Amino acid sequence: RIGLAVELGESVVEALPASGNAWMLLGDAYGRQAMRVDAQAKAGWTLKSRDAYEKAVALAPGNPDARFSLMQYYTQAPQYLGGGREKALLQAAGLAAIGAAWGHMGRAALLLADGKADEAIAAYQAAVTAEPGNPRATLGLISLNFSEKHYADARAAVEAALSRDPQDPVALFMLGRI
């Protein structure tokens, strides 16, 4: 199935080489492929993922999803595969330039990478406050509270989201999960 995603992604990029979204999705497919292969092939797929994310950001610098994906790559990948804290910080600054909520989410991802879950939760809360309807901010806040076993806080975040929009699909999904 992942092989098919890679194949389709490459076809879309070939047809739409100037599409930042296409490159971002191809980067996702390459990254998933990297998780499935043996250690020898992993580096090649990982570098393909990085290259696709970098191309996505170059083509669409205002695309927060592409920038967020690249930031996460830089945060998680070792230096010999092109990762690094400084590169991640540059992408986080780019997210902040796109919007306050995205800046807070970028900061949350960096804090999580540093093992600072409680500070990351506060950053996600700031993202939700900055942009209450942002589904990624809502999901981040609820999911992180849930994974940290702050069930009452996760439930409160779900209830706050549902009070804003009773049909919020993220909040309804997470309510079922809780």
ABEGO torsion letter per residue (X at the ends): XAAAAAAAAAAAAAABAABAAAAAAAAAAAAAAAAABBAAAAAAAAAAAAAAAAAAAAABAABAAAAAAAAAAAAABBAAAGBEAAAAAAAAAAAAAAEAAAAAAAAAAAAAAAGBAAAAAAAAAAAAAABAABAAAAAAAAAAAAAAGBAAAAAAAAAAAAAABAABAAAAAAAAAX
